[in-house]
């Protein structure tokens, strides 16, 4: 335990105490303003201040406590990157670079979509969950899984579940991973379809990313191997040109060719997903990934600057009436548990456990860096979610509900939408709706569900306020749509491929050739199965008369939180087995909360008698109508009614499956806890043996004074005596 | 002042190159020199092709 010396020697000088006291007071003031404001307008900057102050305190105190006391990070112990360094998958990587990699891998469209939907209950419940959820659950999960996987040479979550819990828990975890992948891909693809439907501008610019990516792939492979920066710069330039050109196409005779119905878009996406999964990675997947990383970091940075620059005022209420009634049009169900399901990414995302247990642990230089990489990257993603909440909450609330209610509620015309919004208790005139659509040069903004268009309108308001004024509003709207669609497609590419490998692996146990990556029939067959599965849910989501997003998004949230339950169960089991029962609450409390949220949401979805919420109640209602030969709205025909019956049944069965998986994993782990604690079973940990480390690196983002002294010392030594990364990382001092 | 600015620019450039993997070949050369001195090394083209093809079996996971 002596190796934690670096962070622990930081003394409490009066200056430090004053700074932290100031951060605490400022954060408390911001939270006070957000929580107590009723009726008066609140500036969005308070959301940002409350978030940043809370993150700072959590990172400085709670994350440090977990790293030093609970996990016992030990910098005298060599990490797998140091021990197994092969310059391929194991490689000591600078902590700041690894933070960038890890953040790029965990952050995507999820934290941008969830908060937009949750804004229907007001900005406060969602924001509180995003911030406190990340501090006590999400970032904790990411960090402890990263640490435990690192201690096991980078084992995956599924492998850890099998080794630490048992074969049943392990199998349930694997099934959970596969199921969530399918739902995730379907929901994300649905967001893209809803954003691009009948929008020639958006469809054209997104379609252009395919030739752009192909060109970049060719350039990197043949013309200038390895020159990633210039390739990405060319790609981003072409992308911006494609957005501008999209505006021209929009007004030209070519527009009808790019005006696609949702169903056509589904077919395009499915064909694209299959092609991307079987083509060599260098052609499409890798260059698209570079492009999307560039856009992701750039746009998120731009959004933060835009908010600070324009200081927008929140139009949303702190807590709307839908929080208590549970009858909101965006998604049905009461605040508990549904806000905590709808906002998964950004607060607590089980999917991250797959990344924290895959690549990152094999690259980390020092054990103490799990705090910066695991906890820190998740705090950053949470901040992205807070900004999405800001973007959704600065919109006129009439417009927000006109955009986010399903077509069954708002109809298709500005008159019907205006009327529906009035019935919901907000006001927007048909003219205002028309003007809002015209401003961003879209034919309509009514029932543009899925979060992306709302976020895009919010972002275009912020961006055009900060840079370029109203004239650029349409450009910024399509820029935002493109940016979201781009990295959703990257997730679809990578996810389909990962799903295909999982399937190949599993089938390979039954029939050997299946698991060979070079056996083409196997590759095609498994790709087709994965694409077919998410394609089915996507098709269902697009054609569902009840509106796909409000049916499927809760399932996605439940699946994601289910994976978090698996991760937190594995972590708790390891803490119990390694004799750290007194610290087990660090993961057991978030686990209990997560299980309560997920299981009660599943309960509602399975048993609720309200057809708006419970899948089986919904099924019964429409089955009766079908039996009686009656068409009840929003269905327009008996076929629609039959389709609702099928969809509700599938969704209901999935809810049962997810709930059963959680119960199986937790029950299997509880058996191990009981056996360990009652002394019936000698705890066996699958940890790799400790080896002395010969490598040194700072643990935090900024090196301390002692770190700098140590660095100077190391630099003075003869070069041969030093091991570690080459390539000349710049001076760690200076930027502190 | 200019020295600080220069250092900031160099640092930022280094960071972008590292994150995007533009330095991967340099790291490989250093690794070979350190651990397998005297052995033949791959050309940049061969190395980059191999690195890209390795992603074929281990695609980077991308989250939501």
Contacts between the chains, C-beta under 8 A, distances in Angstrom:
chain1	res1	chain2	res2	distance
A	85	B	31	7.6
A	87	B	27	6.7
A	87	B	28	5.7
A	87	B	31	4.0
A	87	B	32	7.9
A	88	B	54	6.7
A	89	B	58	7.2
A	91	B	27	7.4
A	94	B	18	6.4
A	96	B	15	6.6
A	97	B	15	6.9
A	97	B	18	4.3
A	97	B	19	5.5
A	100	B	15	7.4
A	100	B	18	7.9
A	100	B	19	4.2
A	101	B	19	6.6
A	104	B	19	7.7
A	105	B	60	6.3
A	105	B	61	6.2
A	105	B	62	6.2
A	105	B	63	6.4
A	106	B	63	4.8
A	107	B	63	7.1
A	108	B	62	6.3
A	108	B	63	5.3
A	108	B	64	4.9
A	109	B	64	6.2
A	110	B	63	6.8
A	110	B	64	3.0
A	111	B	64	7.8
A	184	B	64	5.8
A	188	B	64	6.6
A	220	B	48	7.5
A	220	B	52	7.7
A	221	B	48	7.9
A	221	B	49	7.0
A	221	B	52	7.2
A	225	B	44	5.7
A	225	B	45	4.6
A	225	B	47	7.9
A	225	B	48	3.9
A	225	B	49	6.9
A	226	B	22	6.6
A	226	B	24	7.1
A	226	B	25	5.7
A	226	B	44	5.7
A	226	B	47	7.5
A	226	B	48	4.1
A	227	B	22	6.9
A	228	B	20	4.3
A	228	B	21	5.9
A	228	B	22	4.7
A	229	B	16	6.3
A	229	B	17	6.6
A	229	B	20	6.0
A	229	B	22	5.5
A	232	B	20	6.7
A	280	B	53	7.6
A	280	B	56	6.7
A	281	B	52	6.4
A	281	B	53	7.6
A	281	B	55	4.6
A	281	B	56	5.3
A	281	B	59	6.6
A	282	B	49	7.8
A	282	B	52	4.4
A	282	B	53	7.4
A	282	B	55	8.0
A	285	B	55	7.4
A	285	B	59	6.7
A	286	B	52	6.0
A	286	B	55	6.2
A	289	B	60	7.0
A	289	B	62	7.5
A	290	B	20	6.6
A	293	B	20	7.6
A	344	B	64	7.7
A	345	B	63	7.1
A	345	B	64	4.8
A	349	B	63	6.9
A	349	B	64	6.9
A	351	B	63	4.8
A	351	B	64	5.9
A	352	B	63	6.1
A	354	B	61	5.6
A	354	B	63	7.7
A	355	B	61	5.2
A	355	B	63	6.1
A	358	B	61	5.7
A	359	B	60	6.6
A	359	B	61	7.3
A	487	B	62	7.8
A	490	B	62	5.7
A	491	B	62	4.7
A	491	B	63	7.2
A	491	B	64	6.6
A	493	B	62	8.0
A	494	B	59	5.3
A	494	B	60	6.3
A	494	B	61	6.5
A	494	B	62	4.1
A	495	B	62	6.8
A	497	B	59	4.5
A	498	B	59	6.0
A	498	B	61	5.9
A	501	B	57	7.6
A	501	B	59	7.6
A	517	B	56	6.8
A	517	B	57	5.2
A	560	B	64	7.3
A	723	B	34	7.9
A	725	B	27	7.4
A	726	B	26	7.1
A	726	B	27	6.1
A	726	B	30	3.3
A	726	B	31	7.4
A	726	B	34	7.6
A	727	B	18	7.5
A	727	B	23	5.1
A	727	B	26	5.2
A	727	B	27	5.4
A	727	B	30	6.5
A	728	B	14	7.4
A	729	B	14	6.9
A	729	B	18	7.9
A	730	B	7	7.0
A	730	B	10	5.8
A	730	B	11	4.6
A	730	B	14	5.1
A	731	B	7	6.9
A	731	B	11	7.9
A	734	B	4	7.3
A	734	B	7	5.7
A	734	B	11	8.0
A	735	B	7	7.9
A	735	B	8	7.3
A	735	B	11	6.3
